Amino acid sequence: MDYQSTKQSEIQTSHTNLFKIKKASQWIEEAKNRPIPQMLFDVFWHEGELCILFADSNVGKSILAVQIANSISKGKSIAGFRLESHLPQQILYFDFELSDKQFETRYSQNFSNHYPFSDKLLRVEIDPEAGIPDVYKNNYEAYLLHQLEIAVVEVKAKILIIDNLTYLGSDNEKGRDALSLMKQLKALKKKYDLSVMVLAHTPKRDMSKPLNGNDVSGSKMLMNFCDSAFAIGRSTLNSTIRYIKQIKERSTEKVYGDDNVCVCNIVKHSNFLEFELTGYSEEREHLREWTGKALNELDQQIIEIKQTNPELSNRSIADKLKTNHMRVGRVLEREKDSITLSES
């Protein structure tokens, strides 16, 4: 046996915990036997992903996260968003933000007529009276992750939502511990075949700039180790308007990017506080520099082009003005009567 054959034999027979070496075709054959990851919250979060949802404080991260958890636990999609797995699933929601009374306020009518959650949605709080073993006295974050793993095993949950990241690691805002934390969450996800969503804050940001991966606390260190990420932005058009935007994706194409964000209002029709999809638009419509005069000028340009070239489609007008064809449609629909009068 020659030297090269000997080395190949050693590689094939040796065992290592760090690397798995297989032919590319073998990886494909093994992957074919595993189910295709299904959407848990449209294109934003798929099964088997470690996902980050981030936004500024008081924008509605927890409201949307509970809404997603409720949807998965009941196997019913949120209006306007896809849920491919319609089998109700057990889900653990680690709530490090709200007290039980604050939670009750959101999902009741003045503390009565409470919303009927599924028994498959399990909410978790920190027990303030729980002691910390001596071995974890100087590493509270490690103790939290250890207890999180125990909870996963005990209830046999496959889906986790952690609200929020800053409670798992005190230095995440500086990015120092972000790498270690994401590695541990990723390892936990792989060990138990989990789908994990982690909520995170954004530091103070320029409201005239589009949302991007640098806006999450911990910055690129966190983004590098997640499978997907999406963000909630606060619109400058109206204090009640929010928009949802894809930031990172691996299991799908980018559908809701700069030129097509999901526009929502936060509403409470009865006893459930939730995001309600109202349409789609370009992100720049919601940014500070695109409010007021700039938007009015764009609307006027759309109307003038349509009056001059009535045969042009909405998409053609959008291409000319480097805007979104859905915005063109909304403007023309709103101004339909005046355009008709001008033409006559």
Disulfide bonds with the S-S distance in Angstrom:
none
